[in-house]
């Protein structure tokens, strides 16, 4: 989260969709789909967004309930943080000039 602040961003880890002026963003794949429906509603109306949701049969019911750090067990969250750190380090190593 600190890295985001260095770029002037204000992290909002509890928010699924964040709006800042004309910029909208979402965290994750299913949140991106939710963002699309929010944009449709903003640009048209709720009924249109709901009709599209029905037409694509978007009715998520994941078999697990750990899709956000606030819901995950400590064990799962710790493992996810470790994996993210590992991938971040690999990326940093790959982009560092030799």
C-alpha positions in Angstrom: 0.0 0.0 0.0 2.9 2.3 0.7 4.0 2.1 -2.9 0.7 3.5 -4.0 1.0 6.5 -1.7 4.4 7.3 -3.2 2.5 8.0 -6.5 -0.1 10.2 -4.7 -2.8 7.5 -4.6 -4.9 6.9 -1.6 -5.3 3.1 -1.1 -8.8 2.0 -0.2 -8.4 -1.7 0.5 -12.0 -2.2 1.8 -13.5 -0.8 -1.4 -14.4 -3.1 -4.3 -14.8 -0.2 -6.8 -13.1 3.2 -6.3 -14.2 6.3 -8.1 -12.0 9.4 -8.2 -13.4 12.0 -10.5 -13.6 10.5 -14.0 -11.3 7.6 -13.0 -12.9 4.4 -11.9 -10.9 1.3 -10.9 -11.6 -2.1 -9.5 -9.5 -4.7 -7.7 -9.6 -8.2 -9.3 -11.4 -10.0 -12.0 -14.9 -10.3 -10.6 -14.7 -6.7 -9.2 -13.9 -5.7 -12.8 -17.1 -7.3 -13.9 -18.9 -5.5 -11.1 -17.3 -2.2 -12.3 -18.6 -2.8 -15.8 -22.2 -3.1 -14.4 -21.7 0.0 -12.3 -20.6 1.9 -15.4 -23.6 0.6 -17.4 -25.9 1.8 -14.7 -24.1 5.2 -14.5 -24.3 5.7 -18.3 -27.9 4.3 -18.7 -30.0 3.1 -15.8 -30.3 0.3 -13.2 -32.8 -1.7 -15.3 -30.4 -1.8 -18.2 -27.5 -3.0 -16.0 -29.7 -5.6 -14.4 -30.9 -6.8 -17.9 -27.4 -7.2 -19.1 -26.5 -9.0 -15.9 -29.3 -11.4 -16.5 -28.5 -11.9 -20.2 -24.9 -12.9 -19.3 -26.1 -14.9 -16.3 -23.7 -13.2 -14.0 -24.7 -14.6 -10.6 -21.5 -15.4 -8.7 -21.6 -17.9 -5.8 -18.0 -18.9 -5.2 -17.4 -22.1 -3.3 -15.0 -20.3 -1.0 -15.4 -17.0 0.7 -11.9 -15.6 0.9 -11.9 -13.2 -2.1 -10.8 -10.2 0.1 -8.1 -10.0 2.7 -10.7 -9.0 5.3 -12.5 -12.4 4.7 -9.5 -14.7 4.3 -8.0 -16.7 7.2 -4.7 -15.6 8.6 -3.0 -18.6 7.0 -4.4 -17.9 3.6 -3.7 -14.2 3.8 -0.1 -14.8 4.9 0.4 -17.3 2.1 -1.0 -14.8 -0.4 1.2 -11.9 0.8 4.2 -14.2 0.6 3.3 -15.2 -3.0 2.8 -11.6 -4.0 6.1 -10.6 -2.5 7.8 -13.4 -4.4 6.3 -12.3 -7.7 7.1 -8.7 -7.0 10.7 -9.6 -6.4 10.9 -11.6 -9.6 9.5 -8.6 -11.5 11.9 -6.2 -9.9 14.8 -8.5 -10.7 13.6 -8.9 -14.3 13.3 -5.1 -14.9 16.6 -4.1 -13.1 19.3 -3.3 -15.6 22.3 -5.6 -15.4 
